[in-house]
Each structure stands twice: as structure tokens, then as C-alpha cells.
Amino acid sequence: MKQFTKGFAFGTLATLGAIASGVLAFHKTVIQPIEETEEKFDNNRRAAVRKGRSAHQML
């Protein structure tokens, strides 16, 4: 019974570790590039707005 408990605990920890690593891998390969692209577009949009406003300033 003692070995069953150790094996069950080890199996549970291994399963949780596999799930966690899968979630982290998914985040790095799918979600993070999408967020970086959105951030890049936002920065470009802000720069375009600043440039457009400064081009029409009257002195």
C-alpha cells in the first residue's frame, strides 16, 4: 500500500507538471506572438497619430 501511495503521488505530480508545461508552451507559441503583433500595431498607430498631428500644426 505504501508503494501505491508513492506511485499515485508521483503520477499526480507528473501529470500536473505535464499540463503546466503544455499550457506554458501554448502561451509562448500561440498567445505571445499575437500579443506582440497587437502591441506593434498599437505603437505604429500611435506614432502615425502623433506624426499626423505634428504635420498640421500652425505656427
C-alpha positions in Angstrom: 0.0 0.0 0.0 2.9 2.3 0.7 4.3 2.0 -2.8 0.9 2.6 -4.3 0.6 5.9 -2.4 4.1 6.9 -3.6 3.3 6.0 -7.2 -0.1 7.7 -7.1 1.5 10.9 -5.7 4.3 10.8 -8.3 1.9 10.2 -11.1 -0.3 13.1 -10.0 2.7 15.4 -9.8 4.0 14.3 -13.2 0.5 14.8 -14.7 0.2 18.3 -13.2 3.7 19.1 -14.5 2.9 17.9 -18.0 -0.3 20.0 -18.0 1.6 23.1 -16.8 4.3 22.7 -19.4 1.7 22.3 -22.1 0.0 25.5 -21.0 3.2 27.4 -21.0 4.3 26.1 -24.4 0.9 27.0 -25.8 1.2 30.5 -24.4 4.7 31.0 -25.8 3.9 29.7 -29.3 0.3 31.0 -29.8 -0.7 33.7 -27.5 2.5 35.7 -27.0 3.1 36.3 -30.8 -0.4 37.6 -31.2 0.0 40.0 -28.3 3.3 41.2 -29.7 1.7 41.8 -33.1 -1.1 43.7 -31.5 1.3 45.8 -29.5 3.3 46.6 -32.6 0.2 47.7 -34.4 -0.8 49.9 -31.5 2.6 51.5 -31.4 2.5 52.2 -35.1 -0.9 53.7 -34.8 0.1 56.0 -32.0 3.2 57.1 -34.0 1.0 57.8 -37.1 -1.4 59.9 -35.0 1.5 61.9 -33.5 3.1 62.4 -36.9 -0.3 63.5 -38.4 -1.0 66.0 -35.7 2.5 67.5 -35.8 2.3 67.9 -39.6 -0.8 70.1 -39.3 0.4 72.4 -36.6 0.2 76.1 -37.4 2.9 78.4 -36.1 
